[in-house]
Amino acid sequence: MKYFFLDLLDFFLPRFCPSCNQKLLNNENAVCKNCISSIELADQTRIDFEYNKKFAAKKNISGFTSLYVFEKDRELQEILHHFKYNKRFKVGITLGIESAKIRRQIISDWKIDLIIPVPLHHLKKAERGYNQSVYIANGLSKTLKIPTKERSIKRIRYTESQTLKNIKDRELNVGGAFSVRNKKWIKGKNILLVDDVITTGATISECARQLLNHGAEKVYAISVAIAD
């Protein structure tokens, strides 16, 4: 009976994979199995390398994990593009759920008290209509049963796109761009910061610095993907 209604719903309101644009089956949630299986999972060796490269020296991030390796012009790039710019909210929730399932043990070891999505500036959020990291955080929260508080940290300065900047310029670009809204929410807590793609780690590091300066016990980070 369950699949009858799902089949009926898909007949009238068909869903399509954001990567290959093929019609989704009723047991496929937001992205088709073929496209998901084509995305490279980040193994622990790669994750350790990225942590040492991006976070270890600054000592703001106590631990880091990610689900996938970002590859240009491949399935994940197309999926994330539709999620970020075409309001495919369910994709973000699904990616958060998958991240939680696959990285559950690592996150459990961190003893996280609160999940916080990396914030957008209010002008950027108004332009796009939403913060994509919130949906990923909600998928994590739903699966791990850990609360999320979107408004814990605020982006107080509009920053230029990081895409074409080098590491040093990215750090300067986001320096002082964030503030903590309420110290009581974060004081003494182990916090998990959430972003869609982490490239240099400059944004995550600056958020973590602010959280630690305002009383957070430890800050950890997770992303859907890591990029060079």
Secondary structure, DSSP 8 states (H G I E B T S, - for coil): -HHHHHHHHHHHS--B-TTT--B--TT--SS-HHHHHHS-B--HHHHHHHHHHHTTTTT--SEEEEEEE--TTSHHHHHHHHHHHS--HHHHHHHHHHHHHHTHHHHHHHT--EEEE----HHHHHHHSS-HHHHHHHHHHHHHT--B-GGGEEE-S----STT--HHHHHHHHTT-EEES-HHHHTT-EEEEEEEEESS-HHHHHHHHHHHHTT-SEEEEEEEEE--
